[in-house]
Amino acid sequence: MTERELKLLLDANAVKQVQVHYALMAQGYMVIINNQTLQTAKRETREFKTLDTAAKLLFKMGVANFVVKLKTNLS
């Protein structure tokens, strides 16, 4: 899902769940909306270095309520 698609879903009130996950491999954060990762225009997973940058993007897009998951299951 790209930012453009997210904007369309927000306008239609079709966003059910927004999560920010810590991505262990990328050493950063990724945004998951309705069980789909936020992607760049080239359809690559959008990664954020800090939680602040992910939150700023979500606030800019109009998402004020999201869950942050920092713990990853390694087993």
Secondary structure by P-SEA (a helix, b strand, c coil): ccaaaaaaaaaaccccbbbbbbcccccbbbbbccccccccccccccccccaaaaaaaaaaacccbbbbbcccccc
